[in-house]
Amino acid sequence: MKVSVDLNRCEGYGQCVFAAPDAFTLHGLEALTYVPNPPDEMRDAVHRAALACPVRAITVGTGNADEPATTSGENGRHVVIVGASLAGLKTAEALRESGFSGQLTIIGDEPHRPYDRPPLTKACVSEKLPPDRLELPVTRPLDARFRLGVPATGLDTDHRLVRLADGGTVGYDSLVIATGTRARPFPGGAADDIDGVLTVRTRDDTEELQRRLARPPRRVVVIGAGFLGGELASGCRELGLDVTLVEAQATPLQGPLGSVIGGVVADLARDKGVDVRMWNTVERFVADGTGALRQIVLSDGAAVDADLAVVALGAQRNVEWLDDSAIRADSGGVHCDDQCRALGHDGQPVPDVYVAGDVAAAPHPLLPDRRLSVEHWGNAVTQARTVAHNITRRPGQAPIPHTGLPAFWSSQFGVNIKGVGYPGIADRIAVVQGTLGQGSFSVLYGREDRTVAAVTFDNGRYLHYYESLVRQGAPFPAEFVACDENTARALRPVGR
């Protein structure tokens, strides 16, 4: 039995905890963790928990994607999905749900079946959850052929062939690009020869991190205070480890959420005992005679003794395999239109090639002048459904556009942060519920007098309403009265 929870939809009501307390745990007011592969004796309790969830956020399935599919459809077609990722698996499921019964092949560069990545920096750190238990549940027979541990190295759209690293090729009728991202290494290769400097993006990365945390290290330095870095620093503090968090900007999360909210996160980190070093970068790593990390020198001249450093400087999109192909791809991702169709260098859709997940650089009706890649769980799921519909639609049936808003969550330093929309483009914010940094609160983001995003701290039950304001492009500041409206509503610059 496999379990996953869409934590974008979860609102922390806790019914799952009452129904299956050995499988689900609520931390603080809203942050939920769960056992992704509970034992069979918990099956009934887990199913009761799924039924009790008011927002239907729990998926229960198996890990077996090889059972024969029992659908009917175009048996002669072959859909190839490059990327054994969340987006890749969800596309395969949605294809079968849509009636596709042709051949289905999923190609992945890792040797593992598709697994859930968010716990890699959350439960795998703070709760020591083994990464090999994160395989995503399969809700229906897929009858899919997996080619794992063999990266795709090239694409020939004229002959409809995917080239593989082992010298083989796979032909397709329709192709889905879901190759995701990889960890951005420390620039310049300065950490390449230092034992004790890691990145965390894959299952294998987290297994190595767990081994090093178990020793334990004298001090952990986390380089980068984005979502990933904050979660890692938080998890290490929950283990009782000394942690230094280094960030080049004025606050954590300044890029995605702005400096006002970033300042709140910085205070939360300090309150939990994290040594926060803002406006700093790593000047150099210092190793001992064996090549093991012993110190990190910062740009302000300070030296931090540490024997473990985790680089959390964001992600790079896996597009190099598309070099010299007809597909337009760059550091921002694979360009696609609002139907998730991959675009060629002339800006026109390439026949029968689609994109889903973190690697997709797509437009959105609320931001027609921008093409954005969204590295969030929910976006991968909604794009997968769009792709599956557009591949399997019948003659005369209209394609559907991808209109899902980015939605994200992060549990760190004792709070559950949830958001929707595009806070990174805002120029102003308004506190609409509660008070910054004091218990639960909600913030709206505005740009040019229009609401473009919302972020809540332990207040996710109200996010659906705020999402509706973002979808409408509601006036900013919003004209409504909340039940616990902030009494000192002040518009604050986001501060880049």
Residue pairs with C-beta under 8 A, 6 or more apart in sequence:
1 37
1 38
1 39
1 40
1 42
1 43
1 46
1 60
1 61
1 62
1 137
2 36
2 37
2 60
2 61
2 62
2 63
2 135
2 136
2 137
2 138
3 23
3 34
3 35
3 36
3 37
3 38
3 46
3 58
3 59
3 60
3 137
4 36
4 58
4 59
4 116
4 136
4 137
5 32
5 34
5 57
5 58
5 59
6 57
6 59
6 377
6 378
6 381
7 32
7 57
7 118
7 377
7 409
8 376
8 377
8 378
8 407
8 408
8 409
8 418
9 55
9 56
9 57
9 378
10 30
10 32
10 53
10 55
10 57
10 460
11 30
11 54
11 55
11 460
11 461
11 463
12 26
12 29
12 30
12 31
12 32
12 416
12 460
12 461
13 53
13 54
13 55
14 26
15 49
15 52
15 53
15 54
16 23
16 24
16 32
16 34
16 49
16 50
16 52
16 53
16 58
17 24
17 25
17 26
17 32
18 52
19 45
19 48
19 49
19 52
20 38
20 42
20 45
20 46
20 48
20 49
22 35
22 38
22 42
22 45
23 34
23 35
23 38
23 42
23 45
23 46
23 49
24 32
24 33
24 34
24 35
24 49
25 32
25 33
25 34
26 32
27 33
27 411
27 414
28 414
28 415
28 416
28 458
29 415
29 416
29 440
29 458
30 416
30 418
30 458
30 459
30 460
31 411
31 415
31 416
33 119
33 122
33 123
33 127
33 411
35 129
35 133
36 116
36 119
36 129
36 133
36 134
36 135
37 63
37 133
37 135
38 46
46 58
46 60
47 60
49 58
50 56
50 58
50 59
50 60
59 137
59 139
60 137
60 139
61 137
61 138
61 139
61 140
62 137
62 138
63 113
63 135
63 136
63 137
63 138
64 138
64 141
65 89
65 92
65 113
65 138
65 141
65 142
65 144
65 146
66 142
66 143
66 144
66 146
67 141
67 142
67 143
68 141
68 143
69 96
69 101
69 104
69 140
69 141
69 142
69 143
70 141
71 96
71 99
71 100
71 101
72 99
72 101
73 99
73 100
73 101
73 102
73 392
74 100
74 101
74 102
75 101
75 102
76 102
77 100
77 102
77 103
77 173
77 174
78 102
78 103
78 104
78 105
78 171
78 172
78 173
78 174
79 95
79 100
79 102
79 103
79 104
79 105
79 172
79 173
79 174
79 175
79 176
79 391
80 105
80 106
80 107
80 162
80 170
80 171
80 172
80 174
80 175
80 176
81 88
81 91
81 92
81 104
81 105
81 106
81 107
81 175
81 176
81 178
82 88
82 107
82 152
82 162
82 175
82 176
82 177
82 178
82 179
82 321
83 106
83 107
83 108
83 176
83 177
83 178
83 179
83 180
83 318
83 357
83 359
84 106
84 107
84 108
84 109
84 110
84 112
84 113
84 114
84 146
84 148
85 108
85 114
85 178
85 179
85 180
85 357
85 358
85 380
86 114
86 116
86 117
86 136
86 357
86 377
86 380
86 381
87 178
87 180
87 356
87 357
87 358
87 380
87 381
87 383
87 384
88 106
88 108
88 114
88 176
88 178
88 356
88 357
88 384
89 106
89 114
89 136
89 138
90 356
90 380
90 381
90 384
90 385
91 176
91 178
91 356
91 384
91 387
91 388
92 104
92 106
92 142
92 144
93 138
93 139
93 140
93 142
93 384
94 384
94 385
94 387
94 388
94 389
95 104
95 388
95 391
95 392
96 104
96 140
96 141
96 142
96 143
97 140
97 388
98 388
98 389
98 391
98 392
99 392
100 388
100 391
100 392
102 173
103 145
104 142
104 143
104 144
104 145
105 144
105 145
105 146
105 147
105 170
105 172
106 114
106 144
106 145
106 146
106 147
107 147
107 148
107 150
107 152
107 162
107 164
107 170
108 114
108 146
108 147
108 148
108 149
108 150
109 149
109 150
109 151
109 152
109 179
109 318
110 148
110 149
110 202
110 203
110 204
111 148
111 149
112 135
112 148
112 203
113 135
113 136
113 146
113 148
114 135
114 136
115 131
115 134
115 135
115 136
115 203
116 134
116 135
116 136
117 134
117 201
117 377
118 377
119 129
119 131
119 134
120 131
120 134
120 200
120 201
120 202
120 203
120 205
120 206
121 200
121 206
121 228
121 231
121 232
121 235
122 231
122 235
122 411
123 129
124 130
124 131
124 134
124 206
124 209
124 210
125 206
125 209
125 210
125 213
125 231
125 232
125 235
125 236
125 238
125 239
126 234
126 235
126 238
126 239
128 210
130 210
131 203
131 204
131 206
131 207
131 210
132 203
132 207
134 203
147 164
147 170
150 164
150 165
150 166
150 168
151 164
151 165
151 321
152 162
152 163
152 164
152 165
152 179
152 321
153 163
153 164
153 165
153 321
154 162
154 163
154 321
154 322
154 323
154 324
154 325
155 161
155 162
155 163
155 175
155 321
155 322
155 325
155 326
155 327
156 163
156 325
157 325
157 326
157 327
157 350
157 351
157 353
158 326
159 171
160 171
160 172
160 173
160 175
160 352
161 169
161 170
161 171
161 172
162 169
162 170
162 171
162 172
162 175
163 169
164 170
172 352
173 352
174 352
174 353
174 354
174 391
175 352
175 353
175 354
176 354
176 355
176 356
176 387
176 391
177 322
177 327
177 334
177 342
177 353
177 354
177 355
177 356
177 359
177 360
178 355
178 356
178 357
178 359
178 380
178 384
179 317
179 318
179 319
179 321
179 359
180 317
180 318
180 357
180 358
180 359
181 201
181 315
181 316
181 317
181 318
181 358
181 359
181 375
182 201
182 202
182 315
182 316
182 318
183 199
183 200
183 201
183 202
183 205
183 311
183 315
183 316
184 199
184 311
184 313
184 314
184 315
184 316
185 191
185 199
185 311
185 313
186 197
186 223
186 282
186 311
186 313
187 313
190 282
190 284
190 285
191 197
191 285
191 309
191 311
193 287
193 291
194 285
194 287
194 291
194 292
194 293
195 287
195 290
195 291
195 292
195 293
196 212
196 217
196 292
196 293
196 307
196 308
196 309
197 285
197 293
197 309
197 311
198 205
198 208
198 209
198 212
198 308
198 309
198 310
198 311
199 205
199 310
199 311
199 312
200 206
200 209
200 228
200 232
200 310
200 312
201 315
209 310
212 308
213 220
213 236
213 239
213 241
213 308
216 239
216 241
217 241
217 306
217 307
217 308
218 242
218 305
218 306
218 307
219 241
219 242
219 243
219 244
219 304
219 305
219 306
219 307
219 308
220 233
220 236
220 241
220 242
220 243
220 244
220 306
220 308
220 309
220 310
221 243
221 244
221 245
221 246
221 296
221 304
221 306
221 308
221 309
221 310
222 229
222 232
222 233
222 236
222 243
222 244
222 245
222 246
222 309
222 310
222 312
223 229
223 246
223 282
223 309
223 310
223 311
223 312
223 313
224 246
224 247
224 311
224 312
224 313
224 314
225 233
225 245
225 246
225 247
225 249
225 251
225 252
225 253
225 265
225 266
225 269
225 276
225 278
225 312
226 252
226 253
226 255
226 256
226 312
226 314
227 253
227 256
227 408
227 410
227 412
228 312
228 314
229 245
229 247
229 252
229 310
229 312
230 245
230 252
230 253
230 265
230 269
230 410
230 412
230 413
231 410
231 411
231 412
232 310
232 312
233 243
233 245
233 269
233 274
233 412
234 269
234 272
234 274
234 411
234 412
234 413
234 414
236 243
237 243
237 272
237 273
237 274
237 413
242 275
243 273
243 274
243 275
244 274
244 275
244 276
244 277
244 296
244 304
244 306
245 252
245 269
245 274
245 275
245 276
245 277
246 277
246 280
246 281
246 282
246 296
246 298
247 254
247 276
247 277
247 278
247 279
247 280
248 279
248 280
248 281
249 255
249 259
249 262
249 278
249 279
250 259
250 262
250 278
250 279
250 495
251 259
251 262
251 263
251 265
251 266
251 278
252 262
252 265
252 266
252 269
252 276
252 278
253 261
253 262
253 265
254 262
254 495
254 496
255 424
256 423
256 424
257 265
257 419
257 423
257 424
257 455
258 423
258 424
258 426
258 429
258 445
258 494
258 495
258 496
259 494
259 495
259 496
260 429
260 436
260 443
260 492
260 493
260 494
260 495
261 423
261 429
261 436
261 443
261 455
264 436
264 437
264 457
265 412
265 413
265 417
266 276
266 278
267 437
268 412
268 413
268 414
268 415
268 437
269 276
269 413
270 276
271 413
272 413
272 414
274 413
275 304
277 298
277 300
277 302
277 304
279 300
280 298
280 299
280 300
280 302
281 298
281 299
282 296
282 297
282 298
282 299
282 309
283 297
283 298
283 299
284 296
284 297
285 293
285 295
285 296
285 297
285 309
286 293
286 294
286 295
286 296
286 297
286 303
287 293
287 294
288 294
292 307
293 306
293 307
293 308
293 309
294 305
294 306
294 307
295 303
295 304
295 305
295 306
296 303
296 304
296 306
296 309
297 303
297 304
298 304
315 358
315 375
316 331
317 329
317 331
317 332
317 333
317 334
317 358
317 359
317 373
318 359
319 329
319 330
319 331
319 333
319 334
319 359
322 329
322 334
326 344
326 345
326 350
327 334
327 335
327 342
327 343
327 344
327 350
327 353
328 334
328 335
328 342
328 343
328 344
328 345
328 347
329 335
330 361
332 361
332 371
332 373
333 355
333 358
333 359
333 360
333 361
333 373
334 342
334 355
334 359
334 360
334 361
335 342
335 343
335 361
335 371
336 342
336 343
336 354
336 355
336 360
336 361
336 362
337 343
337 349
337 362
337 363
338 362
338 363
338 364
338 365
338 401
338 402
338 403
339 349
339 386
339 390
339 399
339 400
339 401
339 402
340 354
340 355
340 356
340 360
340 362
340 383
340 386
340 387
340 390
340 402
341 349
341 350
341 353
341 354
341 355
341 390
342 349
342 350
342 353
342 354
342 355
343 349
343 350
344 350
352 391
354 387
354 390
354 391
355 361
355 362
355 383
355 387
356 380
356 383
356 384
356 386
356 387
357 379
357 380
357 383
357 384
358 373
358 374
358 375
358 379
358 380
359 373
360 373
360 374
360 383
361 371
361 372
361 373
362 371
362 372
362 373
362 374
362 383
362 402
363 370
363 371
363 372
364 370
364 372
364 402
364 403
364 405
365 401
365 403
366 405
366 421
366 422
366 452
366 470
366 471
366 473
367 422
367 425
370 425
372 406
372 422
374 406
376 406
376 407
376 408
377 408
378 404
378 406
378 407
378 408
379 404
379 406
379 407
382 402
382 404
383 402
383 404
386 400
386 401
386 402
389 399
389 400
390 399
390 400
393 399
405 420
405 421
405 467
405 470
405 471
406 420
406 421
406 422
407 418
407 419
407 420
407 467
408 418
408 419
408 420
409 416
409 417
409 418
409 419
409 460
410 416
410 417
411 417
415 457
415 458
416 457
416 458
416 460
417 455
417 456
417 457
418 455
418 456
418 460
418 463
419 453
419 454
419 455
419 456
419 463
420 453
420 454
420 463
420 466
420 467
420 470
421 445
421 451
421 452
421 453
421 454
421 467
421 470
422 445
422 452
422 453
423 445
423 452
423 453
423 455
423 494
425 447
425 452
425 453
426 445
426 446
426 447
426 452
426 453
426 494
427 446
427 447
427 448
427 493
427 494
428 445
428 446
428 447
428 476
428 491
428 492
428 493
428 494
429 443
429 444
429 445
429 446
429 491
429 492
429 494
430 443
430 444
430 446
430 476
430 477
430 478
430 489
430 490
430 491
430 492
431 441
431 442
431 443
431 486
431 488
431 489
431 490
432 442
432 443
432 444
432 478
432 480
432 482
432 485
432 486
432 489
433 440
433 441
433 442
433 459
433 462
433 482
433 483
433 484
433 485
433 486
434 440
434 441
434 442
434 457
434 459
434 484
434 486
435 441
435 486
435 488
436 443
439 458
440 456
440 457
440 458
440 459
441 456
441 457
441 459
441 486
442 454
442 455
442 456
442 457
442 459
442 462
442 463
442 466
442 482
443 454
443 455
443 456
444 451
444 453
444 454
444 466
444 469
444 476
444 477
444 478
445 451
445 452
445 453
445 454
445 455
445 476
445 494
446 452
446 476
446 477
446 491
447 476
449 475
449 476
450 473
450 474
450 475
450 476
451 469
451 470
451 472
451 473
451 474
451 475
451 476
451 478
452 470
452 473
452 476
453 470
454 463
454 466
454 467
454 469
454 470
456 462
456 463
456 466
462 482
469 478
477 489
477 491
